C-alpha cells in the first residue's frame, strides 16, 4: 500500500512535471468516431470482430469493411495509455531501481559473500540478520508485492501472464529465502537483477522523450547488461553456488530443492526474455533504430490518417447512429458470444 501511494504521489508531483518540461506528448491515441451501434458491439460482444460480423455491420451501417476495421482499431487504441502516462510509470520505476541497486551495491561491498559465494553457507542456518540486510529485503519484497497488484491497474501489456508469473516467483523466492534464512545469496540475486532494470527504464524514458539516439544506445546497453548478467553471471554465480556449493556445504535438505526449483524457473524466464531482446537488438542494428515495444504500443496501419469512414451510399450519415435491426446491431447483440483474440 505504501509503494502504491508513493507511486501515485511520484506520478502527480514529480514525474508529470518532468514529463511536461521535457515536452512529452500528453494526449492519448486518436479517438474513434462516436457510433452507438459499433460501441455496443465493442463493449458487449467483442473488441476483435470476425469477418462475418464485419460484413453484417457493413450492411447495416452502409460502411465498407475496411472503415469498420479502422474504427475498431482506433477504439482499441483509445483505451491504451498516453505517452505521458507511460513516461510517469517508467520514471517511478527508474527512481526505485536506481536507489535500490545503489543501496545493494553499497551494502554488498562490505560483505564477504560478494567475493566468495561459499561464505553464503558459512555458519548456516545460524547467521545473524543484520539491520541493513533486513531493510534491503523488506523494501524489495514490498516493491514486488506492489508490482504484482498494480499490474492489474497499470499499463496492460501482451506479456501480462509472463510478468505475473515472474512477480509470483520473485515474491515467493524473496519470502522463502527470508523465512529459511537463505538471505545472503538472496541479496546477490536481488542486486544482480536490479542492474539491467535501471538501464531499461532509462531507455524507455528516452524513447518517450523522442531522444532516439540516446534511446537506441541505452537499449543496446540494456541488452548487453541483461544477457551478460542473467544468462552469464546468474547461472555461473548464483545457480552454481545454490546447486553445488550449498549441497557440498550442508548436504541434502528439503528447502534446498524448493529454492533451486524457483531459481531455475527464474532462469527459464530469463531465456524467454533474452530471445525477445536479441530480436529487438538485431532490428536496432539492422534498421538503425530500436524496434518499438510490441507489448503495449498503439495499433497502426497505413491508412490510419483516414478518420471518416467511407460509405457505400450517400445515406451513411443517416444510418451511422441508427438502431435498426435487433437491439440496433443487426441482431448480433443477441447472438452467441464470440471468442476474442489476444
DRENPAVEX-580655 format. One record per residue: residue in one letter; x, z, y of N, C-alpha, C in turn. Coordinates in pm, whole numbers, plus 50000, padded with zeros to 5 digits. Each point is the difference from the previous one (the first is absolute). Example, Ala and Ser with C-alpha at 12.3 -4.5 7.8 and 13.67 -1.06 7.14 Angstrom:
2
A513195078049431499115000050119500905000050120
S499654992850105500825000650119499235007350109
REM end
This chain:
342
X500835000049881499175000050119500885000050125
X501065007849997500925000850114500634986450027
X500424993049894500614986950018499004989950052
X498765000449952498994990850050499735002450148
X500015012950039499795003450141501154994750085
X501235002449954501174995250075500024984850007
X499564993449893499944985450000499034995050107
X498835006650007499004996150100500515002250142
X500655011450023500545003150133501114990250036
X500874996949903501104990650023499474986250036
X498954995549928499414986950028499494999350143
X499305010350043499314999550129500935002250119
X500905009949989500765004150118501454995050003
X500524995349887501394995549998500104985249962
X499504996849879500164986349950499244989850083
X498765003150037499204990350075500604996950137
X500415010250080500654996750128501284991849983
X500785003249894501224992249974499654985649966
X498964998249920499594986549960499554991950121
X499215006250085499534992950119501164996950095
X500975009250006501174997650083500844988449948
X500004998249868500734989049938499164987349991
X498815000650057499074988650005499584995449862
X499755009849912499474996849868498544996050016
X499604989649931498644994850013498995010649961
X499075003050089499035010649976498714994949938
X499674987450024498744994949947500134996549854
X498895000849927500004997249858499754985249972
X499704996449875499754986249963498774994450071
X499914987050006498864993450063498725003549925
X498945003350073498745004149938499184987849961
X499275001649890499144989249953498774999050088
X499474988050008498794997750078498845008049940
X499225007450080498885008049946499024991149925
X499645004349879499044992749918499355009749904
X498715002450015499295010149923500014997049851
X499814987449964499924996349859501345002149930
X501054994450059501335001549938500455014650000
X499625007550102500375014250006499355007749885
X498744996649966499325006649888500704997049868
X500384987349983500724996449879501345007349993
X500695000550112501325006450006499935014849967
X499035007150055499915014649983499295004149873
X499064991849952499185004249886500384993649868
X500664988450003500264992949874501494998349975
X500654992050081501414997149974500714995650128
X501285003450007500844995650111500714987049967
X499904996049872500654987649954498964991849924
X499114993050068498944992349932500574988849916
X499374997949885500444989149913499424986750047
X500334989449930499624986550043498484998250001
X499335005649900498564998549992499315006750119
X500445012150032499405007150113500314993050133
X501204994650012500374992850121499114987850021
X499714992949891499144988250011498595003950041
X499495011149943498665004650036499915003950146
X501025007350047500025004050141500154987850092
X500744990249953500184987850079498684992850022
X499174999449894498694993650013499075008050090
X500065013349987499105008450079500344999850149
X501315001250031500425000950139500264986450063
X500074989849914500334986650048501414999550059
X500905007949938501434999650034500724993249884
X501164994350026500784995049888500735011749933
X500404998049876500605010749919501285005250063
X500754991050059501285004050060499795009950115
X498954997950077499715009050112499585013849949
X499255000349890499595012949943501215007349943
X500884992649934501225006249949500825006050114
X500094992750112500735004850116499365012750056
X498685000350002499305011850052500335012349915
X499954998449866500315011349912501455004350015
X500904990450020501405003450018500205008050129
X499364995550108500105007350127499355013749990
X498895000749925499325013049986500835009749919
X500714995449898500905008849924501155004650087
X500554990750077501115003650090499585009950107
X498734999350038499485008750105500125014849963
X499975003049870500085013849954501435004849986
X500954991250021501415003749985500545005650131
X501015008349993500505006950120500764990750094
X500055004050126500754992550100501495002749985
X500804991950065501445002049999500375013550060
X499255004150101500255013050063499835011349901
X498944999449920499755010549899501125000449897
X500454988249956501084999549901501315005050058
X500254997050128501215004950065499995015350006
X498875005850037499895014750009500245006649865
X499464994149895500215005549866501474999649962
X500654988550026501414998649965500895009350082
X499655001850129500815008850084499935014549953
X498805004249958499865013749949500855001849874
X499934990549909500765001149875501514998950026
X500384991150091501424998750034500535013250053
X499245006550087500435012850058500195010549892
X499055000649908500125010049893501184997049909
X500104987549953501074996549906501375002150063
X500154996750127501285002050067500355014850007
X499015008250034500235014550010500355005849864
X499194997149899500195006449870501264994749931
X500354987350021501234994749942501215006650064
X499985001550132501105006750071500145014449953
X498855006749986500025013849953500585000849859
X499584990949913500475000149862501504997849990
X500524990550080501444997349998500785012150048
X499555006250108500685011950054499985011549901
X498885001449929499895010749901500904997349879
X499954987749948500744996849878501514999850021
X500454997350122501445000050026500645013649968
X499205010650008500525013549978499855004449855
X499424991749915499745004049862501034994049904
X500365007149893500984994749905499434988949911
X498664999749980499444990149908499884986050060
X500254998650130500024986550058501184992149945
X501145006549984501224993349956500215000949850
X499355009549937500125001649854498645003449944
X499334990349941498615002149955499905010149886
X501105002949931499955010249894499715013850058
X500275001650131499705012750064498495002450012
X499224989549981498545001650002499535009249888
X500795000849892499575007749883500845012549979
X500915002650091500845012049989499165012550029
X499865008549900499225012350015498514998249986
X499554988049965498564997749985499465008349883
X498815005850010499004998850106500115010850109
X501065008249991500135011250097500784995450123
X499414990850073500604994950123499175004750119
X500645006050099499245005150116499374988750080
X498805002750052499304990350083500345002950145
X500934992350054500455002150138498904996450099
X499935006850114498974997050101500014985550046
X501204994250019500084986050044499424990649895
X500305002949874499484991749891498495001549990
X499515012250015498575002749994499274992250111
X500545000350120499404992950112499984984949974
X501124994849950500134985849970498914995649902
X499815007849896499024996849897498575000650054
X499695010650074498645001850050499624988950097
X500924996250087499724989250097499784986849929
X500864996649904499864987549926498704999949920
X499695011149934498785000749920498764998550089
X500005006550115498874999150092499824985750050
X501114993450028499924986350049499404990749896
X500445001149876499484991049897498565003349964
X499625012750011498585003349983499184993150109
X500495000550123499274993750111499924984949980
X501074993849948499974985649975498964996549894
X499895008349898499074997249892498565000350049
X499695009450090498635000950052499764990050112
X500994998350088499804991050114499984985449957
X500444997149878499984986349951498584994449997
X499015008949987498614995549994499444996850138
X500635004750107499504997650135500974991850083
X501234998449953501004992150072499804985349971
X500964991950042499974985549978499924997049851
X498994992449959499824996549860500924988449964
X500735001749891500944989749958499694995449859
X500544988349965499714994449869500645007949887
X501075007550031500665007849895499525014550001
X498725001950036499445013450010500205007749869
X499694993749886500115006749870501435004249969
X500954991050027501405003149974500475011650088
X499644999450129500415010650091499365013349963
X498744999749959499325012349960500675006149877
X500384991349906500745004749881501335006150042
X500684993550093501285005250048499845013850064
X498955001750081499785012950066499685011049898
X499214996649899499675009849896501265004249924
X500814989949960501235003149927500945008350087
X500114996650128500905007350090499555014450019
X498715001850027499475013750018500185008149872
X499744993749885500175006949871501465003749977
X500914990750031501425002649983500495011650088
X499614999550128500435010650092499465013649955
X498715000249965499385012749956500615005049871
X500164990949903500545003949870501445005050012
X500824993050078501395004250015500115013250075
X499065002450091500005012750074499625011549907
X498984997949919499525010549908501045003249894
X500674989749948500995001949894501415002550054
X500135001150134501265002750066501044988949981
X499524987849985500904988449994500164994250140
X500185008850095499984996050141501304993550047
X501105003149936501274994350046500014984949984
X499674995449881499934985549980498834994150078
X498995008250025498864995450079500394996750143
X500885007950058500444997250137500804986950007
X500784997249897500754987449996499044988149994
X498965001349919499024989349984499244997550130
X499595010650066499254998750125500824993250108
X501225004450017500864994450105500314985349973
X500224996649875500314986349962498844990650033
X498785004749977498824991750025499704998450148
X500305010150079499674999450142500894990050076
X501184997049947500944991450071499414986150028
X499414993749899499474986550018498745000050084
X499205010649990498735000550073500215000250151
X501095006150045500305000350145500174985750052
X500784992049929500294986450044498754991249990
X499195002149896498794992049983499035001850117
X499765012550039499065002450110500574994650133
X501305000650017500634994350120499814984850003
X500134993649883499804985549992498564996350033
X499065008049953498594997350030499745001050150
X500525010450063499785001750144500594988450079
X501184995549960500614988550068499154987549982
X499424998549884499134988549974498755000550087
X499405011950012498795001450081500314997850149
X501235002850041500414997650139500444985650023
X499954991949893500384985950005501484998150032
X500815009749957501464998550007500464994249867
X499834987049984500164993749869501415001549943
X501024997650083501375000949949500345014149956
X499605010050080500235013949963499245003649874
X498774995149991499195002749881500644994049876
X500494987750011500674993549886501235007949956
X500805004050097501225007549970499675013349931
X499005007150054499625012949942499404998349861
X499234989349982499404997949868501074997049895
X500954991650035501084997049905500845012549972
X500195008350103500705012749980499215009049906
X498685000450022499145007949912500094995149855
X499974986749981500064994449865501295004349929
X501114999650073501295004049941500005014949967
X499555008250096499985014649979499075003649884
X498834993649995499025003049894500564996749862
X500534987949985500484995649870501215008149956
X500935002450093501195007749964499645014449963
X499125006150078499665014149978499105002049879
X499034991149980499005002549896500214992649869
X500794989350005500364993349875501445002849960
X500785005550091501405003249970500265015049995
X499935006450117500335014350007499015008649922
X498724997150012498985008349933500225000949849
X500074988649927500225001349855501385005349964
X501054996150075501365004149965500315014450042
X499275005150097500275013350054498925010149958
X498744996750026498915009349971499634999749852
X499644988249948499584999249860501145003749905
X501224996950038501145003649915500125015049982
X499815007450110500155014549989498805006649933
X498794994450018498815006249938499864996249853
X500454988049964499874995649861501165004849912
X501205000850056501185003049918500675013450035
X500345001850129500705012450037499125012349983
X498734998750029499085011249981499885003749852
X499904990049915499905002449856501285006449946
X501154995250048501285005749956500155014550044
X499525003150118500185013550054499025010149942
X498754995849977498955009749963499324997049868
X500274988549941499334996749875498594994850024
X499234999849893498654994450006498985010850037
X499104996950094498875008850032498894991450059
X498715004249988498864991450036500044994750143
X500375008450096499994995750139500934988150023
X501064999249922500964989150015499324986549979
X499184999049895499364987349969498924996450100
X499235009850044498984997450102500654994950128
X501055006850041500714996550122500564985849993
X500624996849887500624986949985498984988849989
X498875002549938498944989849993499524996450140
X499805010150085499584997550137501074992250078
X501255003549980501094993050069500114985449954
X499764997549873500054986449947498834991750055
X498825006050012498864993050060500334995950143
X500665009050070500424997050136500964988150003
X500894999349901500954988949993499284986849971
X498955000549920499214987949972499364994850129
X499485009150081499444996150129501084994150091
X501215005649992501124994550078500264985449962
X499964997149871500244986449952498924990450050
X498755004749998498894991750047500184996550147
X500285010250083500174997650143501254991750030
X501045001949919501224992350023499764985149983
X499164996449903499684985849980499314994350124
X499065007650057499324995450121500974998850117
X500895009750012500965000150111500984988449987
X500474997249880500944989049979499354986750035
X498724998349963499284987750033499874998650152
X499675011050067499864999650146501344997450067
X501075006149947501334998050057500464985549981
X499654994149886500354986049975499324990850101
X498725003050028499284992250100500635001850138
X500455012450027500605002850130501264991850021
X500804998849895501254992550011499754985050002
X499084995249914499774985649988499224994250118
X499075007950055499174995050109500465004750137
X500945009250003500525004550128499265011550060
X498945005049934499315011950050499345007149885
X499735012850020499425008249895498564995849978
X499634998949873498614996849969499105011450040
X498754996750031499075010450044499675009349885
X499515012050034499615010049902498694995749937
X500044994949877498804994749936499015010849961
X500395012550012499095010549960498875002150099
X500204996650127499005003850098499784990250112
X500714988849999499894990950113498654993050002
X499674994550118498734993450019499964986949924
X498844997249939499834987249933500024988950104
X500554988749966500094989250097499754986649932
X499774990050080499844986449950500364990350111
X500164987649966500414990150098498924997350104
X498765003449967498924997350094499465012650063
X500815010650006499535012850051499564999450145
X500574990450076499664999650141498574995350025
X499364994049899498634995550018499085011949979
X499315004150101499185012149991498524997249992
X499564988250043498584996749996499714992049876
X499155004949909499714992849876499394986450028
X500384990449918499474986650016498744998449917
X498914996350060498734998449930499854985749952
X499164998349901499764986749947498874992950074
X499175008050075498944994050079499935007150134
X499314994250100499935006350132499205012950001
X499375003949889499145011850001500735012949964
X501304999849993500745011949956499845011650094
X499834997550130499865011150095498725007649976
X499024993749939498745006849974500105008549875
X500734995049901500045006849871501155009749986
X500885001050099501195008549987499675014349964
X499035005950068499635013849971498605000849943
X499644989549930498664999749944499835009349883
X498765001449956499715009149889499194992849894
X500164987049990499274992649901500465003149861
X499164998149899500345003249863499805014549971
X500175003849876499835013949958501025008850067
X499525010050073500865009450070500914993150100
X499684987850039500794993350102501334994849953
X500254999749870501294995149950499824990349886
X498934992050009499764989849897499875006149862
X499525012549995499775006649873501205006749940
X501194999350065501215005449938500065015250002
X499365006350096500065014650004499275006349884
X499044992849943499265005649888500594995449867
X501014991650007500624995149878500935010349940
X500614996349886500925009049933501255002250082
X500695010449969501225003350074501084990149966
X500884998350094501104990349981501315007749999
X500814997649900501285007049992500914995250112
X500705009450064500854996750113501444998449956
X500684990350063501414998149974500815009750083
X501165003849949500925008550077501034990750058
REM end
